[in-house]
Amino acid sequence: MELTKIGVFAIVLASIAVVYALTSVSVYLSSVGTVRAVGVGVYRDSICSQSVSVIDWGSVEPGAVKNVTVYVRNEGNTPTTLSLQTANWNPANATSYISLSWDYNGQTIDLSQVIGVTLSLSISSIIEGITTFSFDIVVVGSG
């Protein structure tokens, strides 16, 4: 009797997987993020020789997280802490499905100090109606 229940359960799970496979559609999104820095510089490399003004996230699938590491240098005249903001989303409703975060932990950055941070772009698995998007990434140093 127990073996029959397990068999029925396996058939039900297999049926659900087949239905899901028949209804699943992949959508690739493209994006460009413009980087603005206030009081700090944002670079592609740790020696700060290649400034970053645009991050091209490329094609991103629903449910995916894409990471990009950048290097931030304090270019002000006092120790600073960083904040991350976004602006100018296109389309405006993209913020309902797309988010940006980073692994910066709030430490003070001394004059001319460089730290590496990883920016993470997250796309909701239920995104709909958006095939391309763009937004500004704003890194602010304050202190």
Secondary structure, DSSP 8 states (H G I E B T S, - for coil): -HHHHHHHHHHHHHHHHHHHHHH-----EEEEEEEEEESEEEESSTT--SB-SEEEEEEE-TT-EEEEEEEEEE-SSS-BEEEEEEEEEESGGGGGTEEEEE------B-TT-EEEEEEEEEE-TT--S-SEEEEEEEEEEE-
